[in-house]
Amino acid sequence: MYLDAQNLVSNAQAVTATAVSTNTIDLSQARDVGAGEELAFSVTVDESFATATSVTIETITSAAADLSSPTVISSTGALLIAQLTAGRRPIEALVPRSVLLAQPIGQRYLGLRYTIGGSNATAGKFTASIHALSFQDIGKNYPVGYTIT
Protein backbone atom coordinates (compact mmCIF):
# COMPACT_ATOMS: atom_id res chain seq x y z
CA MET A 1 0.00 0.00 0.00
CA TYR A 2 1.23 3.50 -0.83
CA LEU A 3 1.23 6.04 1.96
CA ASP A 4 0.35 9.68 1.35
CA ALA A 5 2.13 12.09 3.71
CA GLN A 6 -1.11 14.07 4.08
CA ASN A 7 -2.84 10.97 5.44
CA LEU A 8 -0.02 9.96 7.81
CA VAL A 9 -0.79 10.89 11.43
CA SER A 10 2.08 8.97 13.09
CA ASN A 11 5.40 8.12 11.46
CA ALA A 12 7.42 5.70 13.60
CA GLN A 13 6.14 7.68 16.58
CA ALA A 14 7.62 6.54 19.89
CA VAL A 15 4.76 5.91 22.33
CA THR A 16 6.13 5.28 25.80
CA ALA A 17 3.40 7.22 27.63
CA THR A 18 -0.14 8.19 26.73
CA ALA A 19 0.05 10.52 23.69
CA VAL A 20 -1.84 11.79 20.67
CA SER A 21 -0.66 11.36 17.09
CA THR A 22 2.04 13.80 16.03
CA ASN A 23 0.01 14.87 12.98
CA THR A 24 -3.68 15.52 12.39
CA ILE A 25 -6.09 15.65 9.48
CA ASP A 26 -7.62 19.11 9.19
CA LEU A 27 -11.27 18.50 8.36
CA SER A 28 -11.75 22.14 7.32
CA GLN A 29 -9.29 21.55 4.47
CA ALA A 30 -10.25 17.96 3.64
CA ARG A 31 -13.98 18.60 3.79
CA ASP A 32 -15.17 15.38 2.22
CA VAL A 33 -12.84 12.87 3.83
CA GLY A 34 -13.49 9.49 2.27
CA ALA A 35 -16.26 10.76 -0.06
CA GLY A 36 -18.85 8.30 1.20
CA GLU A 37 -16.41 5.49 1.96
CA GLU A 38 -15.98 3.92 5.37
CA LEU A 39 -12.57 4.95 6.70
CA ALA A 40 -10.03 3.46 9.07
CA PHE A 41 -6.59 4.23 10.38
CA SER A 42 -4.13 1.45 9.60
CA VAL A 43 -1.70 1.28 12.53
CA THR A 44 1.52 -0.70 12.19
CA VAL A 45 3.90 -1.58 15.00
CA ASP A 46 7.39 -0.43 13.99
CA GLU A 47 9.08 -1.35 17.27
CA SER A 48 7.82 -3.95 19.73
CA PHE A 49 6.33 -2.60 22.94
CA ALA A 50 7.84 -3.42 26.32
CA THR A 51 7.08 -2.98 30.03
CA ALA A 52 3.52 -1.58 29.85
CA THR A 53 0.47 -3.83 30.17
CA SER A 54 -1.61 -2.65 27.22
CA VAL A 55 -2.25 0.10 24.68
CA THR A 56 -5.66 1.40 23.61
CA ILE A 57 -5.86 3.20 20.27
CA GLU A 58 -8.69 5.72 19.99
CA THR A 59 -9.88 7.68 16.96
CA ILE A 60 -10.48 11.24 18.15
CA THR A 61 -11.64 14.63 16.94
CA SER A 62 -10.85 17.99 18.51
CA ALA A 63 -11.36 21.70 18.01
CA ALA A 64 -7.62 22.17 18.70
CA ALA A 65 -4.77 21.27 16.33
CA ASP A 66 -2.89 19.63 19.25
CA LEU A 67 -5.92 17.31 19.77
CA SER A 68 -6.46 18.56 23.32
CA SER A 69 -9.90 18.02 24.91
CA PRO A 70 -10.79 15.41 22.28
CA THR A 71 -14.02 13.59 21.52
CA VAL A 72 -13.50 9.81 21.17
CA ILE A 73 -15.35 8.41 18.14
CA SER A 74 -14.01 4.83 18.22
CA SER A 75 -11.62 2.62 20.18
CA THR A 76 -9.75 -0.63 19.64
CA GLY A 77 -10.13 -1.56 23.29
CA ALA A 78 -7.06 -2.59 25.27
CA LEU A 79 -4.45 -4.40 23.17
CA LEU A 80 -2.10 -6.50 25.30
CA ILE A 81 1.61 -5.74 24.97
CA ALA A 82 2.22 -9.33 23.82
CA GLN A 83 0.08 -8.49 20.76
CA LEU A 84 2.13 -5.39 19.89
CA THR A 85 5.19 -6.88 18.24
CA ALA A 86 7.02 -5.33 15.30
CA GLY A 87 5.86 -6.63 11.94
CA ARG A 88 2.45 -7.81 13.12
CA ARG A 89 -0.58 -7.41 10.91
CA PRO A 90 -1.82 -3.76 10.92
CA ILE A 91 -4.36 -2.76 13.55
CA GLU A 92 -7.51 -1.12 12.18
CA ALA A 93 -8.83 1.90 14.11
CA LEU A 94 -12.21 2.64 12.56
CA VAL A 95 -13.51 6.10 11.66
CA PRO A 96 -17.29 5.59 11.74
CA ARG A 97 -18.65 7.87 9.02
CA SER A 98 -22.00 8.34 10.77
CA VAL A 99 -20.25 9.45 13.97
CA LEU A 100 -17.80 11.70 12.11
CA LEU A 101 -20.65 13.46 10.26
CA ALA A 102 -22.58 13.91 13.51
CA GLN A 103 -19.70 15.69 15.28
CA PRO A 104 -20.61 19.11 16.65
CA ILE A 105 -19.45 22.16 14.70
CA GLY A 106 -15.87 22.99 15.63
CA GLN A 107 -14.47 19.45 15.77
CA ARG A 108 -11.98 20.41 13.06
CA TYR A 109 -9.08 17.98 13.62
CA LEU A 110 -8.97 14.18 13.32
CA GLY A 111 -6.25 11.98 14.77
CA LEU A 112 -5.42 9.17 17.16
CA ARG A 113 -4.75 8.87 20.89
CA TYR A 114 -2.58 6.06 22.24
CA THR A 115 -3.39 5.30 25.88
CA ILE A 116 -0.81 3.23 27.77
CA GLY A 117 -2.14 0.82 30.39
CA GLY A 118 -0.04 -0.11 33.42
CA SER A 119 3.37 1.49 33.77
CA ASN A 120 4.88 3.55 30.94
CA ALA A 121 6.41 1.57 28.09
CA THR A 122 10.19 1.49 27.69
CA ALA A 123 9.92 0.85 23.95
CA GLY A 124 7.31 0.92 21.21
CA LYS A 125 6.60 2.81 17.97
CA PHE A 126 3.55 3.19 15.72
CA THR A 127 2.99 4.39 12.16
CA ALA A 128 -0.62 5.24 11.29
CA SER A 129 -2.36 6.48 8.16
CA ILE A 130 -5.98 6.86 7.14
CA HIS A 131 -7.45 4.99 4.17
CA ALA A 132 -10.71 3.85 2.65
CA LEU A 133 -11.64 0.64 4.43
CA SER A 134 -12.79 -1.10 1.25
CA PHE A 135 -9.35 -0.72 -0.36
CA GLN A 136 -7.20 -1.95 2.51
CA ASP A 137 -4.95 -4.92 1.82
CA ILE A 138 -5.19 -7.45 4.62
CA GLY A 139 -1.43 -7.99 4.50
CA LYS A 140 -1.34 -11.77 4.22
CA ASN A 141 2.08 -13.39 4.21
CA TYR A 142 2.86 -16.54 2.26
CA PRO A 143 5.98 -18.74 2.18
CA VAL A 144 8.34 -17.85 -0.66
CA GLY A 145 8.42 -21.36 -2.15
CA TYR A 146 12.08 -21.26 -3.18
CA THR A 147 15.48 -21.80 -1.59
CA ILE A 148 18.80 -20.06 -2.10
CA THR A 149 21.87 -22.25 -2.41
C-alpha positions in Angstrom: 0.0 0.0 0.0 1.2 3.5 -0.8 1.2 6.0 2.0 0.3 9.7 1.3 2.1 12.1 3.7 -1.1 14.1 4.1 -2.8 11.0 5.4 0.0 10.0 7.8 -0.8 10.9 11.4 2.1 9.0 13.1 5.4 8.1 11.5 7.4 5.7 13.6 6.1 7.7 16.6 7.6 6.5 19.9 4.8 5.9 22.3 6.1 5.3 25.8 3.4 7.2 27.6 -0.1 8.2 26.7 0.1 10.5 23.7 -1.8 11.8 20.7 -0.7 11.4 17.1 2.0 13.8 16.0 0.0 14.9 13.0 -3.7 15.5 12.4 -6.1 15.6 9.5 -7.6 19.1 9.2 -11.3 18.5 8.4 -11.7 22.1 7.3 -9.3 21.6 4.5 -10.3 18.0 3.6 -14.0 18.6 3.8 -15.2 15.4 2.2 -12.8 12.9 3.8 -13.5 9.5 2.3 -16.3 10.8 -0.1 -18.9 8.3 1.2 -16.4 5.5 2.0 -16.0 3.9 5.4 -12.6 5.0 6.7 -10.0 3.5 9.1 -6.6 4.2 10.4 -4.1 1.5 9.6 -1.7 1.3 12.5 1.5 -0.7 12.2 3.9 -1.6 15.0 7.4 -0.4 14.0 9.1 -1.3 17.3 7.8 -3.9 19.7 6.3 -2.6 22.9 7.8 -3.4 26.3 7.1 -3.0 30.0 3.5 -1.6 29.8 0.5 -3.8 30.2 -1.6 -2.7 27.2 -2.2 0.1 24.7 -5.7 1.4 23.6 -5.9 3.2 20.3 -8.7 5.7 20.0 -9.9 7.7 17.0 -10.5 11.2 18.2 -11.6 14.6 16.9 -10.9 18.0 18.5 -11.4 21.7 18.0 -7.6 22.2 18.7 -4.8 21.3 16.3 -2.9 19.6 19.2 -5.9 17.3 19.8 -6.5 18.6 23.3 -9.9 18.0 24.9 -10.8 15.4 22.3 -14.0 13.6 21.5 -13.5 9.8 21.2 -15.3 8.4 18.1 -14.0 4.8 18.2 -11.6 2.6 20.2 -9.7 -0.6 19.6 -10.1 -1.6 23.3 -7.1 -2.6 25.3 -4.4 -4.4 23.2 -2.1 -6.5 25.3 1.6 -5.7 25.0 2.2 -9.3 23.8 0.1 -8.5 20.8 2.1 -5.4 19.9 5.2 -6.9 18.2 7.0 -5.3 15.3 5.9 -6.6 11.9 2.4 -7.8 13.1 -0.6 -7.4 10.9 -1.8 -3.8 10.9 -4.4 -2.8 13.6 -7.5 -1.1 12.2 -8.8 1.9 14.1 -12.2 2.6 12.6 -13.5 6.1 11.7 -17.3 5.6 11.7 -18.6 7.9 9.0 -22.0 8.3 10.8 -20.3 9.5 14.0 -17.8 11.7 12.1 -20.6 13.5 10.3 -22.6 13.9 13.5 -19.7 15.7 15.3 -20.6 19.1 16.6 -19.5 22.2 14.7 -15.9 23.0 15.6 -14.5 19.5 15.8 -12.0 20.4 13.1 -9.1 18.0 13.6 -9.0 14.2 13.3 -6.2 12.0 14.8 -5.4 9.2 17.2 -4.8 8.9 20.9 -2.6 6.1 22.2 -3.4 5.3 25.9 -0.8 3.2 27.8 -2.1 0.8 30.4 0.0 -0.1 33.4 3.4 1.5 33.8 4.9 3.5 30.9 6.4 1.6 28.1 10.2 1.5 27.7 9.9 0.8 23.9 7.3 0.9 21.2 6.6 2.8 18.0 3.6 3.2 15.7 3.0 4.4 12.2 -0.6 5.2 11.3 -2.4 6.5 8.2 -6.0 6.9 7.1 -7.4 5.0 4.2 -10.7 3.8 2.6 -11.6 0.6 4.4 -12.8 -1.1 1.3 -9.3 -0.7 -0.4 -7.2 -2.0 2.5 -4.9 -4.9 1.8 -5.2 -7.5 4.6 -1.4 -8.0 4.5 -1.3 -11.8 4.2 2.1 -13.4 4.2 2.9 -16.5 2.3 6.0 -18.7 2.2 8.3 -17.9 -0.7 8.4 -21.4 -2.2 12.1 -21.3 -3.2 15.5 -21.8 -1.6 18.8 -20.1 -2.1 21.9 -22.2 -2.4 
